[in-house]
Amino acid sequence: MKKIFLAVMVSVVCLFGLANGGISKAEAAESLGYVNLQAVFAAYPNINKAEMTLQQEQQKSQQEYHSRAATLNDAEKMALEKELNQALAKKQLEVMEPIQTKINQAIAKAAQAKGIYQVVKAEEMLYGGTDLTKDVIEMIK
């Protein structure tokens, strides 16, 4: 019985503490930001070069598959396709990871400069929040 009473009292104290000492709805909305990642990636310097590199790798992979697959059985074709897809995924990671890292760093800096504690993708934001897209684009240029 004492344990139940103690648990109820702790819950009540926590609720009053959060209600009175927590942040207001306005403060919560101001501490949430959003970024349009499509716009940021589109504005990234030399993104076209990265996209072209990946397209060329994909074309090379398709050409290699077609040239080698003619003499292979179905199991070997599947193994070749898996091998080429893994190589393509590795190249995509190699090309895009540095870009994503720089964008994530710019998002963190923009959020910190505006006192934003949480950032979501723009398409996930339904209402409120602070748009950090322009700030991020300025930082990556």
LUMTILO-891971 format. One record per residue (C-alpha): residue number from 1; residue in one letter; x, y, z. Coordinates in pm, 1 decimal, padded with zeros to 6 digits. Example, Ala and Ser with C-alpha at 12.3 -4.5 7.8 and 13.67 -1.06 7.14 Angstrom:
<rs>
R 1 A 01230.0 -00450.0 00780.0
R 2 S 01367.0 -00106.0 00714.0
</rs>
This chain:
<rs>
R 1 M 00000.0 00000.0 00000.0
R 2 K 00285.0 00237.7 00085.7
R 3 K 00448.8 00160.3 -00250.8
R 4 I 00131.8 00250.5 -00439.6
R 5 F 00091.1 00573.3 -00241.5
R 6 L 00455.5 00663.7 -00303.0
R 7 A 00423.4 00592.0 -00676.4
R 8 V 00110.9 00810.9 -00698.3
R 9 M 00281.4 01095.4 -00510.6
R 10 V 00588.4 01080.9 -00735.0
R 11 S 00363.3 01091.1 -01042.0
R 12 V 00170.2 01391.8 -00909.5
R 13 V 00489.7 01581.0 -00824.2
R 14 C 00631.0 01509.0 -01171.0
R 15 L 00312.6 01624.6 -01341.3
R 16 F 00301.1 01950.9 -01145.9
R 17 G 00671.2 02004.3 -01205.5
R 18 L 00632.4 01960.0 -01578.9
R 19 A 00321.3 02173.5 -01595.4
R 20 N 00467.7 02462.2 -01397.2
R 21 G 00838.6 02442.4 -01473.2
R 22 G 00828.8 02306.7 -01828.9
R 23 I 00845.5 02509.6 -02143.6
R 24 S 00538.0 02680.1 -02282.6
R 25 K 00373.6 02579.8 -02610.1
R 26 A 00519.4 02887.7 -02778.1
R 27 E 00868.1 02800.9 -02655.3
R 28 A 00824.1 02442.0 -02772.1
R 29 A 00718.1 02557.6 -03119.4
R 30 E 01016.8 02793.6 -03137.8
R 31 S 01256.7 02515.6 -03040.7
R 32 L 01147.0 02302.6 -03336.5
R 33 G 01289.8 02360.4 -03682.1
R 34 Y 01251.1 02207.0 -04022.6
R 35 V 01458.9 02184.2 -04339.1
R 36 N 01359.3 02116.7 -04698.4
R 37 L 01629.8 01862.3 -04780.1
R 38 Q 01544.0 01850.0 -05150.1
R 39 A 01609.7 02223.8 -05179.5
R 40 V 01931.4 02192.4 -04979.9
R 41 F 02063.3 01907.2 -05194.8
R 42 A 01964.1 02093.3 -05512.3
R 43 A 02157.9 02400.0 -05393.6
R 44 Y 02465.1 02201.7 -05289.3
R 45 P 02774.1 02307.2 -05489.0
R 46 N 02875.5 02047.9 -05748.6
R 47 I 02576.3 01822.9 -05676.5
R 48 N 02538.3 01779.5 -06052.0
R 49 K 02889.1 01634.5 -06067.9
R 50 A 02803.1 01383.4 -05794.6
R 51 E 02480.9 01286.9 -05972.3
R 52 M 02664.4 01245.3 -06302.7
R 53 T 02925.9 01025.0 -06136.9
R 54 L 02653.4 00800.6 -05996.7
R 55 Q 02469.4 00784.3 -06329.6
R 56 Q 02791.8 00686.8 -06507.0
R 57 E 02856.4 00415.2 -06249.6
R 58 Q 02505.0 00282.2 -06296.0
R 59 Q 02547.4 00274.7 -06673.3
R 60 K 02883.1 00097.2 -06640.7
R 61 S 02722.7 -00155.1 -06408.0
R 62 Q 02438.8 -00221.8 -06653.1
R 63 Q 02681.8 -00260.3 -06942.8
R 64 E 02896.5 -00499.6 -06744.2
R 65 Y 02592.5 -00706.0 -06650.7
R 66 H 02472.8 -00731.6 -07010.2
R 67 S 02816.3 -00823.3 -07141.4
R 68 R 02879.5 -01090.6 -06879.0
R 69 A 02526.8 -01228.9 -06828.8
R 70 A 02492.4 -01379.6 -07175.6
R 71 T 02704.2 -01682.4 -07085.3
R 72 L 02577.8 -01730.3 -06728.6
R 73 N 02303.9 -01949.3 -06584.8
R 74 D 02027.3 -01800.4 -06368.3
R 75 A 02207.2 -01850.8 -06036.0
R 76 E 02524.2 -01693.0 -06172.8
R 77 K 02323.3 -01401.6 -06314.5
R 78 M 02170.4 -01341.6 -05971.5
R 79 A 02514.1 -01353.5 -05810.2
R 80 L 02650.3 -01109.0 -06069.2
R 81 E 02356.4 -00874.5 -06019.0
R 82 K 02409.8 -00883.1 -05642.5
R 83 E 02781.7 -00816.1 -05683.6
R 84 L 02722.8 -00520.7 -05917.0
R 85 N 02449.0 -00376.4 -05693.3
R 86 Q 02681.0 -00394.0 -05393.3
R 87 A 02955.8 -00216.5 -05586.3
R 88 L 02708.1 00048.4 -05696.8
R 89 A 02582.5 00098.0 -05340.6
R 90 K 02940.9 00131.9 -05219.6
R 91 K 03011.9 00397.4 -05483.3
R 92 Q 02691.1 00582.4 -05392.4
R 93 L 02795.2 00585.9 -05028.0
R 94 E 03143.9 00702.6 -05122.5
R 95 V 03006.8 00992.4 -05328.8
R 96 M 02711.6 01097.5 -05111.4
R 97 E 02840.3 01047.2 -04756.9
R 98 P 03067.6 01355.5 -04754.2
R 99 I 02783.4 01565.7 -04894.0
R 100 Q 02538.1 01437.2 -04634.2
R 101 T 02791.0 01498.7 -04358.2
R 102 K 02841.7 01861.3 -04464.9
R 103 I 02467.0 01917.6 -04489.6
R 104 N 02406.6 01764.0 -04146.5
R 105 Q 02678.4 01986.0 -03998.9
R 106 A 02521.5 02292.5 -04161.1
R 107 I 02180.0 02195.2 -04021.4
R 108 A 02327.7 02160.4 -03672.9
R 109 K 02501.3 02499.1 -03696.6
R 110 A 02189.8 02674.4 -03828.7
R 111 A 01976.0 02520.6 -03556.5
R 112 Q 02224.2 02610.4 -03284.2
R 113 A 02249.5 02970.2 -03408.9
R 114 K 01870.9 03007.7 -03379.9
R 115 G 01833.4 02819.8 -03051.4
R 116 I 01655.8 02528.8 -03217.3
R 117 Y 01674.2 02200.8 -03029.1
R 118 Q 01504.5 01967.3 -03275.9
R 119 V 01499.2 01963.6 -03656.1
R 120 V 01276.9 01753.5 -03882.8
R 121 K 01232.1 01722.1 -04257.4
R 122 A 01002.3 01990.6 -04398.3
R 123 E 00761.5 01733.6 -04540.2
R 124 E 00711.6 01591.0 -04190.3
R 125 M 00622.6 01928.9 -04038.2
R 126 L 00248.9 01985.4 -04022.5
R 127 Y 00230.6 02307.7 -03827.1
R 128 G 00458.6 02563.9 -03664.4
R 129 G 00831.3 02547.6 -03628.7
R 130 T 01110.1 02753.6 -03780.3
R 131 D 01221.3 02706.0 -04141.1
R 132 L 01600.9 02666.6 -04147.2
R 133 T 01628.5 02585.3 -04517.9
R 134 K 01767.0 02922.7 -04632.8
R 135 D 02016.1 02933.1 -04345.7
R 136 V 02142.5 02584.1 -04429.6
R 137 I 02173.6 02668.3 -04800.0
R 138 E 02377.8 02979.3 -04714.4
R 139 M 02610.7 02770.8 -04497.9
R 140 I 02679.2 02505.4 -04759.8
R 141 K 02758.3 02751.0 -05041.1
</rs>
